Amino acid sequence: MKILITGGCGFIGTALVYRLLRQSTDTVINVDKLTYASNPHALEDLLPHPRYMFCRVDICDAEALAEIFVVHSPDLVMHLAAETHVDRSIDDPRPFIQSNCVGTSVLLHEVLRYWRTLPEQKRQRFRFHHVSTDEVFGSVPEGRYFTEDSPLNPSSPYAATKAASDHLVWSWHGTYGLPILVSYSSNNFGPRQFPEKLIPVTLARALSGQSVLLYGKGEQQRDWLYVEDHVDALLAVLHHGRPGRAYNVATGVLRRNVDVVTAVCAELDRRRPRRQGPYRDLIRLVDDRPAHDRRYALDTSRIRDELGWRPATDFAAGLAGTVAWYLDNTEWQDAMVKGQYRGERLGLGQPA
Ligand SMILES: NC(=O)c1ccc[n+]([C@@H]2O[C@H](COP(=O)([O-])OP(=O)(O)OC[C@H]3O[C@@H](n4cnc5c(N)ncnc54)[C@H](O)[C@@H]3O)[C@@H](O)[C@H]2O)c1
């Protein structure tokens, strides 16, 4: 199979590309604009690779996309490219509207044109897999879980632009019959995540002796999914999901942010103790993010029952491996920051 992946230089995209190159015979065409959040060096240990092609292209560029479809003729498309950091979407929603909404619409347009030209058998097998997030459903009250059919009710500009892209994808299925798949995943964690997200920013700040910021009282609850388990789910949905269907992906276990940050600090205490005392002493409560959703929770019975997917990594083991990876790869973290981000507080609600 030839799989075109958008956003393959991002956190999840990198894990997905690694998996496909190491454990399948598929060819990967990676379409990525290389924003600040990307990691063009992530795959260097595998490159050059006979089954890997990289195209530095913005998904808003219709002409470039059209050429890629003609030249590479993919069998499947997995769409991960997006602006993804909620805090940045609060400070400036415009790149989110551009990449997540406009970019997805341009991509869909080109995918549809391409799909219509395919010979019957290849057209039947073709899938467009859109990778979405639990954030599109908004906050869910205690004791309740959102299903794939729950209404979208996004709170942040990031979630709103992802929800908009979901609507576009569904409409391309309903209107034109494009064989789409959608997956809604909970918060991912693991190696190679840009150091602005909760776990890597906690590590970066703690290791440099800065205070570790906790929004509000850290009572927000999230379902933390190890990135390799997400990759398993993405491939299960891609290869075995029913076209025109969505699948929730999550572990079913919720954790408060305060507990996640405390667990990261405890892991650091074990691996790199601080002379001045435990890392949790660095935790400082700061003003909450505007419109911060309190609780995300997904009902995952569909992916479990229909596709047999289960998360394989428990949180403690995943976190231990993740912290170990960041400690062993501090130069990676430094290179990613590229002078653009120093762990400062973002998302205080002063839009540009
Ligand atoms: N990280 C999570 O916890 C999580 C959870 C659920 C869903 N998701 C979704 O999964 C996808 C991947 O997330 P991630 O955490 O790997 O994101 P990321 O921010 O780490 O990477 C995004 C990638 O997309 C690329 N990109 C952005 N705009 C682009 C454009 N206009 N054209 C081409 N490439 C562009 C970037 O260069 C980057 O390589 C996103 O769609 C996100 O909404 C992420």
PDBQT file of the ligand as one rigid body, heavy atoms in Angstrom, charges set to zero:
ROOT
HETATM    1  N1  LIG A 401      -1.368  15.248  20.484  1.00  0.00    +0.000 N 
HETATM    2  C1  LIG A 401      -2.544  14.873  20.962  1.00  0.00    +0.000 C 
HETATM    3  O1  LIG A 401      -2.694  14.660  22.181  1.00  0.00    +0.000 OA
HETATM    4  C2  LIG A 401      -3.718  14.671  20.038  1.00  0.00    +0.000 A 
HETATM    5  C3  LIG A 401      -4.883  14.095  20.551  1.00  0.00    +0.000 A 
HETATM    6  C4  LIG A 401      -5.957  13.884  19.690  1.00  0.00    +0.000 A 
HETATM    7  C5  LIG A 401      -5.865  14.246  18.356  1.00  0.00    +0.000 A 
HETATM    8  N2  LIG A 401      -4.735  14.831  17.890  1.00  0.00    +0.000 N 
HETATM    9  C6  LIG A 401      -4.695  15.202  16.463  1.00  0.00    +0.000 C 
HETATM   10  O2  LIG A 401      -3.666  14.430  15.862  1.00  0.00    +0.000 OA
HETATM   11  C7  LIG A 401      -3.031  15.174  14.835  1.00  0.00    +0.000 C 
HETATM   12  C8  LIG A 401      -1.527  15.197  15.081  1.00  0.00    +0.000 C 
HETATM   13  O3  LIG A 401      -1.276  15.793  16.352  1.00  0.00    +0.000 OA
HETATM   14  P1  LIG A 401       0.208  16.035  16.872  1.00  0.00    +0.000 P 
HETATM   15  O4  LIG A 401       0.133  16.138  18.341  1.00  0.00    +0.000 OA
HETATM   16  O5  LIG A 401       1.121  15.064  16.252  1.00  0.00    +0.000 OA
HETATM   17  O6  LIG A 401       0.479  17.492  16.278  1.00  0.00    +0.000 OA
HETATM   18  P2  LIG A 401       1.838  18.291  16.130  1.00  0.00    +0.000 P 
HETATM   19  O7  LIG A 401       1.516  19.718  16.405  1.00  0.00    +0.000 OA
HETATM   20  O8  LIG A 401       2.928  17.638  16.908  1.00  0.00    +0.000 OA
HETATM   21  O9  LIG A 401       2.206  18.112  14.582  1.00  0.00    +0.000 OA
HETATM   22  C9  LIG A 401       1.425  18.658  13.572  1.00  0.00    +0.000 C 
HETATM   23  C10 LIG A 401       2.173  18.506  12.252  1.00  0.00    +0.000 C 
HETATM   24  O10 LIG A 401       1.348  19.064  11.216  1.00  0.00    +0.000 OA
HETATM   25  C11 LIG A 401       2.149  19.882  10.378  1.00  0.00    +0.000 C 
HETATM   26  N3  LIG A 401       1.298  20.927   9.803  1.00  0.00    +0.000 N 
HETATM   27  C12 LIG A 401       0.612  21.886  10.456  1.00  0.00    +0.000 A 
HETATM   28  N4  LIG A 401      -0.030  22.684   9.583  1.00  0.00    +0.000 NA
HETATM   29  C13 LIG A 401       0.247  22.201   8.346  1.00  0.00    +0.000 A 
HETATM   30  C14 LIG A 401      -0.119  22.578   7.027  1.00  0.00    +0.000 A 
HETATM   31  N5  LIG A 401      -0.898  23.649   6.811  1.00  0.00    +0.000 N 
HETATM   32  N6  LIG A 401       0.326  21.843   5.999  1.00  0.00    +0.000 NA
HETATM   33  C15 LIG A 401       1.126  20.767   6.190  1.00  0.00    +0.000 A 
HETATM   34  N7  LIG A 401       1.530  20.377   7.425  1.00  0.00    +0.000 NA
HETATM   35  C16 LIG A 401       1.098  21.081   8.477  1.00  0.00    +0.000 A 
HETATM   36  C17 LIG A 401       3.225  20.449  11.305  1.00  0.00    +0.000 C 
HETATM   37  O11 LIG A 401       4.369  20.897  10.581  1.00  0.00    +0.000 OA
HETATM   38  C18 LIG A 401       3.507  19.268  12.227  1.00  0.00    +0.000 C 
HETATM   39  O12 LIG A 401       4.535  18.452  11.698  1.00  0.00    +0.000 OA
HETATM   40  C19 LIG A 401      -3.687  16.553  14.833  1.00  0.00    +0.000 C 
HETATM   41  O13 LIG A 401      -4.652  16.592  13.822  1.00  0.00    +0.000 OA
HETATM   42  C20 LIG A 401      -4.328  16.647  16.208  1.00  0.00    +0.000 C 
HETATM   43  O14 LIG A 401      -5.471  17.486  16.179  1.00  0.00    +0.000 OA
HETATM   44  C21 LIG A 401      -3.659  15.054  18.692  1.00  0.00    +0.000 A 
ENDROOT
TORSDOF 0
